[in-house]
């Protein structure tokens, strides 16, 4: 687990509250957890979205 990533127990608590989950209206993203981890990383490090490390995939 990365320093700025959610633990499994934290993820289990919020995953059903996010849009884009299975059975939800609209598109389903390939990995909601990766997106949430990227948002947390940006918040905690105060970096712009475009400067995300490559482990979070392409910033666009």
C-alpha positions in Angstrom: 0.0 0.0 0.0 1.2 3.5 -0.8 1.5 6.2 1.8 -1.4 8.2 0.5 -3.7 5.3 -0.5 -6.8 4.2 1.4 -6.6 1.1 3.5 -8.9 -1.7 2.5 -11.2 -1.1 5.5 -11.5 2.6 4.5 -12.3 1.7 0.9 -15.0 -0.8 1.9 -16.7 1.9 3.9 -17.0 4.4 1.0 -17.1 2.4 -2.2 -20.9 2.0 -2.3 -21.4 5.8 -1.9 -19.5 6.8 -5.0 -21.0 7.5 -8.4 -20.0 5.2 -11.2 -20.3 2.0 -9.3 -21.8 -1.2 -10.8 -25.5 -0.9 -11.2 -25.4 2.9 -10.9 -26.8 5.1 -13.6 -24.1 6.3 -16.0 -20.7 4.9 -17.0 -18.7 2.7 -14.8 -15.0 3.7 -14.5 -12.3 1.0 -14.7 -11.1 1.7 -11.2 -12.9 4.0 -8.8 -10.4 3.3 -6.0 -7.5 4.5 -8.1 -9.3 7.8 -8.7 -10.1 8.3 -5.0 -6.4 7.5 -4.1 -5.3 10.1 -6.8 -7.6 12.7 -5.3 -6.2 12.0 -1.8 -2.6 12.2 -3.1 -3.2 15.6 -4.7 -4.9 16.9 -1.6 -2.2 15.7 0.8 0.8 16.8 -1.4 -0.8 20.0 -2.8 0.2 19.2 -6.4 -1.7 19.9 -9.5 -3.7 17.1 -11.1 -1.4 17.0 -14.1 1.6 16.3 -11.9 0.3 13.0 -10.6 2.8 10.1 -10.5 2.5 7.6 -13.2 1.1 4.9 -10.8 -2.2 6.8 -11.0 -2.3 6.4 -14.8 -2.4 9.3 -17.2 -3.8 12.5 -15.6 -6.3 13.1 -18.3 
